[in-house]
Amino acid sequence: MMLNRTLPFEENLVVWSLVRRYLCEMRRDQGRPRYDELAADAVARLSVSGVRQLGKILRSERDELRELEGDRFADSLTSAIRDLDSRTQILDDLLH
């Protein structure tokens, strides 16, 4: 795990807890993953830099999953990343 030095320590902890929650949600057996709830939580709790860092980490995890476990989990994580990206874009548009 790589610690981002540009984010405060507390925000890094939130980012990594969200990464863990995303990965747990991805492996969930019952029902659809609740990525929308996680993305809403991320946007509410993190700065724009924190949300971007979260997206970067999730992309890295997705790439590793594609190599190791196949496409099912990676495709699921792609859906999560798209939802997070769209929320980030909306937030960015509101701030500018």
Buried (B, 14 or more C-beta within 10 A) or exposed (E): EEEBEEBEEEBBEBBBEBBEBBBEBBEEEEEEBEBBEBBBBBBEBBBEBBBBBBBBBBBEBBEEBBEEEEEEBBEBBBBBBEBBBEBBEEBEEEEE
